[in-house]
Amino acid sequence: KAGVTQTPRYLIKTRGQQVTLSCSPISGHRSVSWYQQTPGQGLQFLFEYFSETQRNKGNFPGRFSGRQFSNSRSEMNVSTLELGDSALYLCASSPYQGPSYEQYFGPGTRLTVT
Amino acid sequence: GDSVTQMEGPVTLSEEAFLTINCTYTATGYPSLFWYVQYPGEGLQLLLKATKADDKGSNKGFEATYRKETTSFHLEKGSVQVSDSAVYFCALSGGGADGLTFGKGTHLIIQP
């Protein structure tokens, strides 16, 4: 079974631009969660989508948004990029909704904002 | 809010040494507790979990016991190998809907 895939793996953007990251979950998984990983703040929960609906949201500004498609693939969008948005963005999938179930993580997208 | 505290390291040990990575947590209610491991260049993988007090999670020689009285979930292994070199994250899932709350991660280096 293929694992969680994230594209692109690396991205460089300029302040003020917007960016879209993509995540393809494991086949059959309906939940997709996104996390931001930085050296200073560690891993922080962004949001979770299940059956195309956002179920949970972390404490991030509205510039961070996402969506999930009918095939469970998910995209995350960050508008008006700031230097502090430079991070590794991890996507995780699960067959069920909620973090209590085992999360399967992708390798991440490394975003650098200059 | 919920929080997880763990030693950040790096922790450097010799092969076959005994490993303990401390993890303590603050949470309301009765969280589930997890250890995830991240090998270089890979995503996080669930190592073990425990869902209630006194539960012991175990996998690949690693163990951790859910201690409610001390709000701890320390990771232990009796004899580490070079292949155990990785970053280990302690995490909790509270009763709410805020995703996993992670500690900062402990970088473990095992020398032959």
Boltz contact constraints between the chains, C-beta under 6 A:
constraints:
  - contact:
      token1: [A, 33]
      token2: [B, 99]
      max_distance: 6.0
  - contact:
      token1: [A, 42]
      token2: [B, 102]
      max_distance: 6.0
  - contact:
      token1: [A, 42]
      token2: [B, 104]
      max_distance: 6.0
  - contact:
      token1: [A, 43]
      token2: [B, 102]
      max_distance: 6.0
  - contact:
      token1: [A, 45]
      token2: [B, 98]
      max_distance: 6.0
  - contact:
      token1: [A, 45]
      token2: [B, 99]
      max_distance: 6.0
  - contact:
      token1: [A, 56]
      token2: [B, 97]
      max_distance: 6.0
  - contact:
      token1: [A, 99]
      token2: [B, 93]
      max_distance: 6.0
  - contact:
      token1: [A, 99]
      token2: [B, 99]
      max_distance: 6.0
  - contact:
      token1: [A, 99]
      token2: [B, 100]
      max_distance: 6.0
  - contact:
      token1: [A, 100]
      token2: [B, 32]
      max_distance: 6.0
  - contact:
      token1: [A, 100]
      token2: [B, 93]
      max_distance: 6.0
  - contact:
      token1: [A, 102]
      token2: [B, 46]
      max_distance: 6.0
  - contact:
      token1: [A, 105]
      token2: [B, 43]
      max_distance: 6.0
  - contact:
      token1: [A, 105]
      token2: [B, 44]
      max_distance: 6.0
  - contact:
      token1: [A, 106]
      token2: [B, 43]
      max_distance: 6.0
  - contact:
      token1: [A, 107]
      token2: [B, 43]
      max_distance: 6.0
